[in-house]
Structure formats: structure tokens, C-alpha cells
Amino acid sequence: MSARVLVVDDQPLIRQAVRALVAAEPDLEVVGEAADGLQAVELARELAPDVVLMDIRMPGVDGIEATRRIAADPALAAVRVLILTTFEEDENVAWALQAGASGFIGKGTDPDALVDAVRTVHAGESLLSPHATRVLIERYVRGAGGGAPPGGGTGSPTEAAARAALAALTDREREVLGLVATGRSNDEIAAGLVISPHTAKTHVNRIMAKLGAHDRAQLVIAAYEAGVVRPGSA
């Protein structure tokens, strides 16, 4: 079954280029385009795409707020948001991850990498560049992204609140969370802890359930907020 994709960007040329690239793949289908965040949310509700390719910086409702609205809508629980960004280390990407995005990829990336990213997110995995994620989350935690996020959202919970949420985790789950925050895949976590990949995945899923995280990307932020991983230590 084809992955159904909604392309969101305020620049028509980029929308057309991304649409042509995605539509050329036999297992991907572009079901719509949106020029701003408000239209993106409306079309997501109308079309129920599998993946939304979302720009961040748009007039009116930006990509961060649009991502938050999509992630918060129970009817859109199966919709995954992949952020398309010009600057992969922009702290605004951290806000998008906190809002519920499943990952991010640069607009200047190789075309094959972009379509593979759509497939990865459609398969239920998060797409995070460990280096870029670490840099932008460190900025976010230190305060570069720590005020009110663009789009008028409520922002991040305090470190104390994040630590309180982590009290529900076992010691092993805290260990796994720390590895997730440093960009380790389930296979890498399994190898490091000498457990099976299936057990590693089970730990990650339980952590997400306990913390109420939308996906793996939000676990990265939770780990930094709670001090499981400190900026500069990963």
C-alpha cells in the first residue's frame, strides 16, 4: 500500500519540487498541498495522510503550531509529521519535535534521502540526525529555545516536572532513555546493553507509554529536560 503524503510549504516552487520527487516513487502518493499551517491542519483532517512533510517558517499558523494541532487530534493519531527545514540545527526544530514531529530532514538533502525519510517515518520510526538533534536540543535546554515557542504554544515543562515524570521509570528504562537521547537505534541499544533488539524496542515503547510521548523524538527532549543527559555530555 502506498504511503499518502501531504506537502506543506509556503513557497510554491518548493512544494512543486517536493511533490514531483515524492510522486515519482511507486510506493508514495501525494494527496495534497498546503501553503500554511492552518491549511495543513484542515487538509490533514480531510485527507488523513500517512505523512505530512511540514515546513516550519510559514506566515500565520507556522509548522510548529500545525504539528502540535495534528499531534493533539485523536482522529489524526496515525498521521506522522516529518519536518522539512533549511537549517537542521535551528532551535525551532526542537519545538517541532516537542510538539509531536517524528523527525526532521534538511531541504538540501539528497533526493533519495528525502523519499527514504518519508518511508522511514511511514514505517513508524523516528528520523533524527544524532549530531543535529544533540546540538539543537542543547540550545533548547540551555534557553535558546526555552521561552514560549513560535506559534503561541505553552513550551516545555520544567526540569522538576520532567524529573517527576521519570519517577515512573525503572532503572533499566532510565538507562535506555539515556541511550535514546544520544541517538542510538534499537539495534545499537541492544548491542550496548547485551539484550535482544526486540527487548530494546519493548523498553522504548514502555518508556513512551509511561511518559506520554508521541514518539522517540519527544523522548530525546524529555531526557535532556530531566537531566538524564546533560548538554555536552552525549
Secondary structure, 3 states (H helix, E strand, C coil): CCEEEEEECCCHHHHHHHHHHHHCCCCEEEEEEECCHHHHHHHHHHHCCCEEEEECCCCCCCHHHHHHHHHHCHHHCCCEEEEEECCCCCHHHHHHHHHCCCEEEECCCCHHHHHHHHHHHHCCCCECCHHHHHHHHHHHHHCCCCCCCCCCCCCCCCHHHHHHHHCCCCHHHHHHHHHHHCCCCHHHHHHHHCCCHHHHHHHHHHHHHHHCCCCHHHHHHHHHHCCCCCCCCC
